[in-house]
């Protein structure tokens, strides 16, 4: 608080009024430069996760991690708590929201593994936030009852699909996968139907956080990084960035009026509207990065690809993320 003014530090102890020394319970930290960097340059997507403390002091570390414009890990806040439950997650979220002044999580997207007590705590503290569930964890529970390669392929097809509308006699990816699951096992179909699609299926995600991410693995990576010490966050992991230019040159582009196109790639055809920055496969809306179909249209028009990418991914925004400086400070003896 002294060396990085405006940071959040929330400490809970037991027995503060007793003659005996108070007993440490939990502690939350969010450095202001991290908060400001998130606000300036990161997409409004936060991942929550927890891991066990090792050694003589048992407990849990709870973390909130974001992604910068280059999809690198960006730690936001962390806490040491006595146990992982609804109370501690609620306290963690309240402390975090106090730093960001968000209206009950409005305009935020929060991804989690549905940890113990977390979903209930989110309903209480951040009811306006969009919730996403890690699809890998949903699959891990699903496969105990409905295992096998066929179920696995159909499950992931349903999760990854970005189209679901019924047009003429064609049913698109999500409905095809779900109907196939229903034919195999009615109970498996009902199991997935009971998990709202807005939490785990790309076609139902809102585009507000500019991400089509299905997995919470980058936040689990953060916990893996701190595993050797479990007492401080270390930033090391970088996520891959895809390249699409080679594939885009295989597209057949048929211009229509204005900025609309039909784009055919292999046996798939989509509609692209460069003015509205939309197309029927929905990837552009989710990520705000033109995917292969839109990229082919931009190439056809000899347009500037960077003009169609969201400012979240620009170098200026990336630099703004890391502009706030975490000031050095002396050790615990001082």
Phi, psi and omega in degrees: 000330181281313187270340174231074184305142181091357177287160178255130177218113185238113184246133178245128177230163179246139177080036182294333182262358181275158180293336179283156176302140182293154181261125179294134179247304182201163183209134180244138177225132171219109181286137183302320178301328177288318177300314182292322178296320177298314182294327184278325192224353183260149172295150185284055180237124181236132175255137180246138179204168179217155176213160183280143169281149179250166172089210189282347185240088182292156180158200182226148167254125174255137183228150170238122185232142177242186176231135176279186184295341178259014179063025171279155175294138179226100182292137181253307185204157178210160181210148170255124183230165184283330183200160178259109179205187183298320182296312184290322177293322177297317178297318179297314180294320177298318178296320180292314181294330176297327178287323187262350177057031177282144179283089178053036177083010180302141179071005177256150170243127183240126179251141182208172174263016184059048181300163184304118176084349187290316184297317178296320179296322179294321177299323181283320190259319184232059184295340183269357181281145172284133180253133170238141178253140177298120185291330179297324178286326175297316179297320181301322178282322182296319187288344176298327181258330187227067183277180178111156185293328181292312177299319181298313181296318181290320179301310182290330175296319179295320182291320185278343186298139177246006175231144181215359186285148173268116180236121183054237182258010184258133172251134186271185196310307185299310182293325177299313181296315182292320178293326177293320176297320180297321178293325180286317185200114180299323181294321177297319178298314180294324178302311181287326180295335180282350175259111184307134183297335181297344182265341188217357182244131184300323184296338183259356178291146170278153181274009190293333182264002176058044179208139176254022187297134180252338188247150177265020190291333180293331179280328173292327175299319178301316178294326178294325180295321182273002183303317183299331182244322181054032177225357177202150179279140177232127184265113182223329194273135175241136180270152183287154174242133184277158174241136188235358188300316183298316180292322183301328182287353176268356182282146172258114186255126178243103181293146172246207181282142177069231183250029180252148186216155162254131182236124179248128176227112185058241183258017183244141177226131180231163176257135182236133175238103184291331180291316180274352183055049179224159169198166195289346180270355166075356181296321183297315180298323183290319188252341187061025169239123179303129177271191193301322183292312180294323180298321178298321178294320179295319175299318181299324180274358186056040181273172179269111184300325183293336180291343182255007180257139182298146178303341177305333187261004183280160177296324179299316179292321179299316179295322180297328179301320185256010179294316178296133186259130172279114185287143177293157181212156180286169183283179185300334180297336183259000000 
